[in-house]
Amino acid sequence: MKPRTTLILVLIAVVTLAGGWYFGVHKAAPVASAVPAGRLAFPGIAPRLAEAARIELQHQGKTLVLSRQADGWGVDEDAGYPAQATKVHDLMAGLAELRLTEPRTADPAEFVRLGLEDPGKPNADSTLISVLDSKAKPIVALLVGHTRMRGQSEVPDQIFVRRPG
């Protein structure tokens, strides 16, 4: 090989390496933090849920309010008509025992695919569940989206959730 050809090849290699280093893959800090599989979404929340005085469910721009009454829970929109105690109990137990498996996305543009968009929109698939105490301070707030059904008996169904904001 001629010295001129060798010099040209060396210069091309140096420029290629420098360009690869400069324009190479830059890893940005992950926005969504990894969670240990099976970790409770709200650790230690069970005692606070016993103090709940109001439950608000917002879906497609409409809000359903349940208030604690002397003999159970009542639906405010229906003049305090009694809510099914087992459904309210299941909701509270579900919130206390909700376990996170893995993060899916932190990109707000992808929330629609998971059913986790703003529940105030008329065609939203998400539901905002807010449990408030007697002073109207939130105990728990959670957006619930699509359900992933599992066909295998030993694998539980999954629900996409995220915290508001």
Steps between C-alpha positions, in 0.01 A plus 500: 500500500620848425566735794241743364226231498593394853481860621156547342369177659636606841334843470168340402526264798574790739208705364269198525602428859467866599156521337390178671615630835335840451173383342485164677214374707446726798305344781271747666410454863188281513187687597308198623679334788522125519281350766560169672241250378221446749557820699187657649389812313395669826690343791336547840183654356251252653463681838447832323230352275299425814476880548356554151191721489456547125581314179498679165499312169557717193447348154438672165452838665236375745557454872330250729531578872454249782481634855533312826173489692412362840398163355745471208566687177249700300491636145477881519348535152213271603412680824718274711365173361707220658794379296578128491716443805687210338599715200631780723686247715651339188613842375667587831662156531618522140666836564667371817628184327584649158842375393721649231673268255688717250506852356357533150557858384563849631410659165163682528442441128482125570246526784210473255616153388486380860171674581669742740417833341326792674168365639333838450483451122164380364642191327767404756544135596662582834334530839637719778441350844543744789449400862471800734492533877249704703700821438490441120872420493592223256602167647542328163470620141549259212429493128380160380525405133464194280503145632729238352318170515710187544385170357702286738347408833816550706578844354288787643341769287679835492365854516692801376513771768683824566496775758337826384747760380 
